[in-house]
């Protein structure tokens, strides 16, 4: 094998040769310089998956390049501690972006790992790589330019590789694709008390609605916030307990399921949940909360 390139050689012109020095049309990875100006270029062709860990078939785009000079291509390996940098088209120390994706970057200290070829690394979700600071940053602080952005956790390359054998990433990690910024009902664990916080179609937080201590009732995501069941319409996933005011005159009404310490108000066909003050009950005669009112069966 070629110890510098860490790759098995292949037969070419009667001798064992580094495949990156063998033209692509002859079974190697070396691109043609036909029609190209003199200069340095990233390799365009895949490396061997089993030998190079190149699950995504991107080739050696970080630790090597090929040089075109008078139409002749030659392979060049970056010195240790450097990676190929896009602007200068030369090997430089430190971390540098790569056109494959905004969350990906070339890291001279990151060795080959499973699906990634040598020196190709990925930021943790939902971070992206900054061309300014040369490190992974909060995605809101990164200008990606022409680099593609990945917004879903399950579409970051590490997760694609880890779940390549019929993995079920989407069942545990969810997407904010198409959802507005802010509070949203959990797109997978519904109906239920679970919610997510979205920002620019990325999940930045998740949580569970608590119990409402005043109403002593579980809260659920509804209309952009955690809302107790008695303020959610009964038509909503069979979780809500707020009756429909359609066909009812404006006024105050008992809840069929909770006739004493609460009531709902109908106004213009719209129902609103109301909690009686402490130590009072809903009086069906006066239709207000009263200290003297006794609790009776529901009056529809």
Secondary structure, DSSP 8 states (H G I E B T S, - for coil): -BTTTTB-EEEETTEEEEGGGSBGGGTSSB---TT--SEEE---S---HHHH--TT---S-SSEEEEEETTEEEEEE--TTEEEETTTTEEEES-EE-TT-TTEEE-TT---BTTB-TTEEE--TT-EE-TTTSSEE-GGG---TTS-----GGGSHHHHHHTTTT--GGGTS---TT--SEEEE-SSSTTTTEEEEEETTEEEEEEE--EETTTTEEEEEETTEEEEGGGSBTTSTTT--B---TT--SEEE--SS--SSEEEEEETTEEEEEE--TT-EEETTTTEEESS----S---
